[in-house]
Amino acid sequence: MTRVSATVEWEQADRTPEPLHFAVGDGFADDLAPNPNAMLLATIMPAMHHGEDRVRVDGAICPRLRDGLVVALDRLWHATGRSRARPVAIETTEGFAPPTPRHPERTASFMSGGVDALAALRRNRLSYPPDHPGAIADCMLVHGFDFGGPGDPDLGRDRFERDRVALEKLTRSADANLLCVETNLRRLEAPGLCFPIESCGAALGAVAHACSGRLTEAVAGSSAAIRDGGPAAQHPLIDPSFTSSSAVTLRQDGAWSGRLDKIRLLSDWPEALDVLHCCNDPQIASGAVNCGACEKCLLTMTELLVCGSLDRCSTFEADDVSADQIVRLSGTPPAELPAEHLEALRAEMFHIDASGYDAWHDLIEPLERTGRRDLASAVSSLLRECDRHHAWVEQRDWKGRIRRLDARWLNGTLTRLAGVGR
């Protein structure tokens, strides 16, 4: 592979200098460049989390990117409840100057084999003629995000290689190239940094700018709906200003679509059903694409079932979903367990996030309409348990009110005696 690299040196953080790199296959060597804008995007969030006062980059930084970072990161920092009042300072050795984009314009997308990425490619193919500059010409598969993340750089290498082979077949059928990119940028993360919430958008922008010799626009399938107002470092309203420069624009696709709409779009695309990958279970059986048992898998399987395509999706072994499988997702503790353990188990076992909640909720009516009232009832039960869980976590239920009063007036005495807060 062909690689470009830089050395990251820390001023406040107690860390030794670390290499940062981006690499592509030799066939794409001319498209990779040691882009200062890529290095800035790769380091800006780790610098903030490590308490650095500044990021100083060798080379010139695009003023559009600088301005977007200052505004977007300040908002993100406040929205996530951080105590730091401002983003780190951005400095350069060669000032601020707009880079010249490649000519002709060329569009690429990020490809993981997941619902959002596949739907973005499918929608693009149905919307743009092949010779249009907005038509996706390249699909980027990144090693170093989910696979080979902040720990072992070879983690998931076998699964990544298997995905690469499958996605090469898919992209050929869509008249696009598969561009494999490797990076170690997640090794810079600080403990406690949540990559999907706080750093994913900047990381995608870093990869896109590292490949600025090949593309002028990078499309990421949106996992956040436009209605989602919570803080996130990858959001359809933030990415265009947060991660774009005068040479490369990053945008999200599909923010107006729910997951069920995206599954409907993919249900008529056999090649997508042969590669659909939604599971990140690290303990998945060798050779399996999806475990078929986790929340993400069961959500996707239920959506495919509603759309009449589960039996045609070869990446899932089952062709049906049971109500028991869905109910078990709530992590409702067995009734025979001692009462003092119930609350702690609920907190540990429940694991459906806000976007998942909305996706499950959108399935209730279609399930009833297609005659699967057993599954609709199971989903309703799951969401009720989710509501109770969040009320418990946020201390909005009666036990939460007791805990707050106990903490304020009794120094936690009731909690220690009754085990309510365990």
C-alpha positions in Angstrom: 0.0 0.0 0.0 1.0 3.6 -0.5 1.1 5.7 2.7 1.2 9.3 3.8 2.0 10.1 7.4 2.7 12.7 10.0 4.0 12.8 13.5 1.6 14.0 16.3 3.4 15.7 19.1 1.6 16.6 22.4 2.2 19.7 24.4 -0.1 19.3 27.4 -1.0 15.6 27.3 1.4 13.1 28.8 1.8 11.1 25.6 4.8 10.4 23.5 4.9 11.5 19.8 2.7 9.2 17.7 2.6 8.5 14.0 -0.6 9.3 12.1 -1.1 7.7 8.6 -3.5 7.2 5.7 -2.8 4.5 3.2 -4.4 3.2 -0.1 -3.8 0.5 -2.5 -1.0 1.0 -5.0 -3.5 1.5 -7.8 -4.7 4.7 -6.1 -1.2 6.0 -5.1 -1.5 9.2 -7.2 -4.7 10.1 -5.5 -3.3 10.2 -2.0 -1.6 13.4 -0.6 -0.2 14.5 2.7 -3.0 17.0 3.0 -2.7 19.4 6.0 -6.5 19.7 6.1 -6.8 15.9 6.6 -4.3 16.0 9.4 -6.2 18.9 11.1 -9.4 17.0 11.0 -7.8 13.8 12.3 -6.3 15.5 15.3 -8.7 18.3 16.3 -11.1 16.2 18.5 -8.3 14.2 20.3 -6.5 17.5 21.0 -9.6 18.9 22.6 -10.2 15.8 24.7 -6.6 15.6 25.8 -6.7 19.2 27.0 -4.4 20.7 24.4 -4.4 24.4 23.9 -3.8 24.3 20.2 -3.4 22.3 17.1 -0.4 23.5 15.0 -0.2 21.9 11.5 2.7 22.0 9.1 1.4 23.5 5.8 -1.5 25.7 4.9 -5.1 25.2 6.1 -8.2 26.1 4.2 -9.9 29.2 5.7 -13.3 27.7 5.0 -12.5 24.6 7.0 -11.0 26.7 9.8 -14.1 28.8 10.1 -16.4 25.8 10.0 -14.5 24.0 12.7 -14.5 27.0 15.0 -18.3 27.4 14.8 -19.3 23.8 14.8 -16.9 22.5 17.5 -17.9 25.4 19.8 -21.5 24.3 19.4 -20.7 20.6 19.9 -18.6 21.3 22.9 -21.3 23.2 24.7 -24.1 20.8 23.5 -22.2 17.8 25.0 -22.0 19.5 28.4 -18.2 20.0 28.4 -16.7 22.5 30.7 -14.2 23.8 28.1 -15.5 27.2 26.8 -13.8 27.1 23.4 -12.3 24.8 20.8 -8.5 24.6 20.7 -6.7 27.2 18.7 -5.9 26.3 15.1 -2.4 27.4 13.9 -0.4 26.6 10.8 3.2 27.1 9.6 2.1 28.5 6.2 -1.0 30.4 7.0 -4.5 30.0 5.7 -5.1 29.6 2.0 -7.9 27.9 0.0 -6.8 24.8 -1.9 -7.6 24.2 -5.5 -10.1 21.3 -6.1 -9.2 18.6 -8.6 -10.7 18.8 -12.1 -13.0 17.4 -13.2 -15.3 17.1 -10.2 -15.7 13.6 -8.8 -17.9 12.1 -6.1 -17.2 9.3 -3.8 -19.1 7.7 -0.9 -18.2 5.9 2.2 -19.2 2.2 2.0 -19.4 -0.2 5.0 -22.1 -2.6 3.7 -24.5 -1.2 6.2 -28.1 0.1 5.6 -27.2 3.8 5.4 -24.2 3.4 3.1 -26.0 1.0 0.7 -29.1 3.2 0.6 -27.0 6.3 -0.2 -25.4 4.4 -3.2 -28.7 3.1 -4.4 -30.4 6.5 -4.2 -27.5 8.1 -6.0 -27.7 5.5 -8.8 -31.5 6.2 -9.2 -31.0 10.0 -9.1 -27.9 10.8 -11.2 -27.0 9.8 -14.8 -23.7 8.0 -14.9 -21.7 10.8 -16.5 -22.9 13.5 -14.0 -20.2 14.7 -11.6 -22.6 14.0 -8.7 -22.8 10.3 -9.6 -20.8 8.2 -7.2 -17.7 7.0 -9.0 -15.8 5.5 -6.0 -16.8 3.8 -2.7 -14.4 4.1 0.2 -14.1 1.2 2.6 -12.1 2.3 5.7 -10.0 0.1 7.9 -9.4 1.9 11.2 -12.9 2.9 12.2 -14.9 -0.2 13.3 -12.2 -2.6 12.2 -8.7 -1.9 13.5 -9.8 0.8 15.8 -8.0 2.4 18.8 -6.7 -0.9 20.1 -5.3 -3.6 18.0 -4.7 -2.4 14.4 -5.2 -5.9 13.1 -8.5 -6.4 15.0 -11.2 -7.7 12.6 -8.7 -7.9 9.7 -10.3 -11.2 8.5 -13.8 -9.7 8.5 -12.6 -6.6 6.8 -11.0 -8.7 4.0 -14.2 -10.7 3.6 -16.2 -7.5 3.4 -13.8 -6.1 0.8 -14.3 -9.1 -1.5 -18.1 -8.9 -1.2 -18.2 -5.1 -1.7 -15.9 -5.3 -4.7 -18.6 -7.4 -6.4 -21.3 -5.0 -5.3 -19.5 -1.8 -6.5 -18.7 -3.4 -9.8 -22.4 -4.1 -10.3 -23.0 -0.4 -9.6 -20.3 0.7 -12.0 -18.2 2.2 -9.2 -14.7 1.5 -7.9 -13.9 0.2 -4.4 -11.2 2.3 -2.8 -9.8 0.8 0.4 -8.4 3.3 2.8 -6.4 2.4 6.0 -5.8 4.8 8.8 -4.7 4.7 12.5 -6.4 8.0 13.5 -8.5 6.4 16.2 -5.3 5.6 18.2 -5.2 9.3 19.1 -8.5 9.1 21.0 -8.6 10.1 24.6 -10.3 7.7 27.2 -14.0 8.4 27.3 -14.3 9.9 23.9 -17.3 8.5 22.1 -16.4 8.0 18.5 -19.9 7.8 16.9 -21.1 10.8 18.9 -18.1 13.1 19.0 -15.5 12.2 16.4 -17.0 10.2 13.5 -17.7 13.3 11.3 -14.2 14.7 11.6 -12.7 11.2 10.9 -14.7 10.9 7.7 -13.7 14.3 6.7 -10.0 13.5 7.3 -10.2 10.4 5.1 -12.0 12.4 2.3 -9.3 15.1 2.4 -6.5 12.6 2.4 -8.0 11.4 -0.9 -8.5 14.9 -2.3 -6.5 14.0 -5.4 -9.3 11.7 -6.4 -12.5 13.4 -5.2 -14.2 16.7 -4.7 -17.3 15.5 -2.8 -17.7 12.7 -0.3 -21.1 11.3 0.6 -21.8 9.6 3.9 -25.0 7.7 4.4 -26.8 9.5 7.3 -27.5 7.5 10.4 -29.2 10.5 12.0 -32.6 11.7 10.9 -33.0 15.4 10.3 -35.5 15.4 13.3 -32.7 14.3 15.6 -31.6 17.5 17.5 -29.2 16.0 19.9 -25.5 16.7 19.8 -23.4 14.6 17.4 -20.2 15.0 15.5 -21.8 13.5 12.4 -25.1 15.3 11.6 -26.6 16.4 8.3 -26.8 20.0 9.5 -23.2 20.1 10.8 -21.1 18.1 8.4 -21.1 20.5 5.4 -19.5 23.3 7.5 -17.7 21.2 10.0 -15.6 19.1 7.7 -15.6 20.8 4.2 -12.9 22.8 2.6 -12.7 24.7 -0.7 -11.4 21.5 -2.3 -13.5 18.8 -0.7 -17.1 18.8 0.4 -18.5 16.2 2.8 -22.3 15.8 3.0 -24.7 13.3 4.4 -27.4 11.5 2.3 -30.7 10.2 3.5 -31.3 12.3 6.6 -34.9 12.7 5.5 -35.5 9.0 5.3 -36.2 6.6 8.2 -34.5 3.2 8.3 -37.6 1.5 7.0 -37.6 3.7 3.9 -34.0 2.7 3.3 -34.7 -1.0 3.7 -37.6 -0.6 1.2 -35.1 1.0 -1.2 -32.6 -1.9 -0.8 -35.3 -4.6 -1.0 -35.4 -4.3 -4.8 -31.6 -4.5 -5.1 -30.5 -8.2 -5.0 -26.8 -7.3 -4.9 -27.3 -5.2 -1.7 -29.2 -8.1 0.0 -26.2 -10.3 -0.6 -23.8 -8.0 1.3 -26.0 -6.2 3.9 -23.9 -6.0 7.1 -25.4 -4.4 10.2 -23.8 -6.4 13.1 -20.7 -5.2 15.1 -20.7 -8.1 17.5 -17.0 -8.9 18.1 -17.9 -12.5 19.1 -19.7 -13.3 15.9 -19.2 -16.8 14.7 -16.4 -17.3 12.1 -17.8 -16.9 8.6 -21.0 -15.3 9.6 -21.9 -11.8 8.4 -24.5 -11.0 11.0 -25.2 -12.7 14.3 -29.0 -12.5 13.9 -29.5 -12.1 17.7 -28.3 -8.6 18.7 -30.6 -5.5 18.7 -29.2 -4.1 15.4 -29.7 -7.5 13.7 -33.2 -8.0 15.0 -34.2 -4.5 14.0 -32.9 -5.0 10.5 -34.4 -8.4 10.2 -37.8 -7.1 11.3 -37.6 -4.3 8.8 -36.7 -6.7 6.0 -39.6 -8.9 7.1 -42.0 -6.0 6.8 -40.7 -5.3 3.3 -41.0 -8.9 2.3 -37.3 -9.4 1.6 -35.9 -11.2 4.7 -36.0 -14.5 3.0 -34.0 -13.1 0.1 -31.3 -11.5 2.3 -28.5 -14.1 2.3 -26.5 -12.4 5.1 -29.2 -13.6 7.7 -29.7 -17.3 8.2 -33.3 -16.9 9.5 -36.3 -16.0 7.4 -38.5 -15.0 10.3 -38.4 -13.1 13.6 -40.2 -14.3 16.8 -41.9 -12.1 19.4 -39.7 -13.7 22.1 -36.5 -12.5 20.4 -37.7 -8.9 20.4 -39.0 -9.0 24.0 -35.7 -10.4 25.2 -33.9 -7.3 23.9 -35.4 -5.2 26.8 -33.1 -7.0 29.2 -36.1 -7.4 31.6 -34.7 -9.4 34.5 -36.2 -12.8 35.3 -38.9 -12.5 37.9 -37.2 -15.1 40.2 -34.2 -12.9 40.8 -33.9 -11.1 44.1 -35.5 -7.7 44.1 -32.4 -5.8 45.0 -30.7 -6.9 41.8 -33.5 -5.8 39.4 -32.6 -2.2 38.9 -28.9 -2.8 38.5 -29.6 -5.5 35.8 -32.0 -3.2 34.0 -29.3 -0.5 33.8 -26.6 -2.9 32.6 -28.7 -4.9 30.1 -30.8 -2.3 28.3 -29.1 -1.1 25.2 -31.4 0.6 22.7 -30.4 4.2 21.7 -32.6 7.0 20.6 -32.3 6.3 16.9 -33.0 2.7 17.5 -36.1 3.6 19.5 -37.5 5.6 16.6 -36.8 2.8 14.1 -38.6 0.3 16.3 -41.5 2.6 16.8 -41.8 3.1 13.0 -42.4 -0.7 12.7 -45.5 -1.0 14.9 -48.1 0.1 12.3 -46.6 -1.8 9.3 -46.4 -5.0 11.4 -50.0 -4.7 12.4 -51.0 -3.9 8.8 -49.2 -7.0 7.5 -50.8 -9.3 10.1 -47.9 -9.6 12.5 -49.7 -8.4 15.6 -47.5 -10.7 17.7 -44.4 -8.7 16.6 -46.2 -5.4 16.9 -47.2 -6.2 20.5 -43.6 -7.3 21.3 -42.2 -4.0 19.9 -44.7 -2.0 21.9 -43.6 -3.9 25.0 -40.0 -3.3 24.2 -40.5 0.4 23.9 -42.5 0.6 27.1 -39.6 -1.0 28.9 -37.2 1.4 27.1 -39.3 4.3 28.5 -39.2 2.9 32.0 -35.5 2.4 31.7 -34.8 6.0 30.7 -37.1 7.3 33.3 -35.0 5.3 35.8 -31.7 6.5 34.5 -32.8 10.1 34.3 -34.4 9.7 37.8 -37.8 10.8 36.5 -39.7 7.9 38.1 -40.7 7.7 41.8 -37.5 5.9 42.7 -35.5 8.7 41.1 -37.3 11.3 43.1 -36.4 9.4 46.3 -32.8 9.1 45.2 -32.6 12.9 44.6 -34.1 13.7 48.0 -31.9 11.1 49.7 -28.8 12.5 48.1 -29.7 16.1 49.0 -30.9 15.6 52.5 -29.7 12.2 53.8 -26.3 11.9 52.1 -27.3 8.7 50.3 -28.3 6.8 53.5 -31.5 5.3 52.0 -29.7 4.3 48.8 -27.1 2.4 50.7 -29.6 0.7 52.9 -32.1 -0.3 50.2 -29.7 -0.8 47.3 -32.0 1.3 45.1 -29.2 3.0 43.3 -27.1 -0.1 42.7 
